[in-house]
Amino acid sequence: MKRKTKKSISKRFKITKTGKVKRSKAYGNHLLSKKSGKRMQRLKSADLVNKADSKKIKTLLAHK
């Protein structure tokens, strides 16, 4: 039977061309006035998910 994609996961993660899982960093949405520009630049850039967690995420995304 085909697996359905978990929509909450598909909105939070993307799979790169090489098969790694990309995520956005936390703490960049509110209370921004106290955070420095340098810190905000770092938070806006995407990050890769840990190998151990990426397996779980791929199964939830119903990725081959």
N, C-alpha and C positions, 0 to 999 in steps of 0.2 A: 504494500500500500504506500502511496506517495505521502511524504511528510509535508505538512503545511509550514510556511514561514511564520515565525513569531514576528508580528508587525512592530512591536515595541523594540525588538532587537534590530530589525532592518532600518529603523529610523536613527538608531544610535551608532551603528557600525557599518563600515564599507569594506569590501575586500579588494585589495590591490591586484594589479596584473600578475604579480609574482605569487599571490596566494596568502599574503600577510593580511592581518586584520587591522584596520585603521580606526581610531577613535578620537573624539574631541576631549580636551582637558576640562576639568571641573573648575568652579569658582570664577567664571568669567562673565556672569550674567547680571549681577546686581551688587550694590555697595561698591561701586567702581571708583568713587572719588578718593578713597583712601589707598587704592592700589596704584603703584607707579606705572608709567608708560612702558617701561622696560618689562615689568612683570606682566602687563596686559599683552604685550607682543608675544611673550613666551606662552601665555595661556591660550592665545588664539591659534597658534600653530598646532597641527594635528600630531598625534602620537601613535605608536604601534602598541598593540595589545601583547601581553606576555604569551609565550608559546603554549603554556599549560592551559590558559584561559581561551586561547584562540580555537582550540579543538572544540570546546563546549559551544562557543559562539557559532562556529561553522555548522554544527549539528542543528542548532536552533534556527539558523538561516536556511536550513535544508540545502546547503551547498555541497556539491559532490566532493 
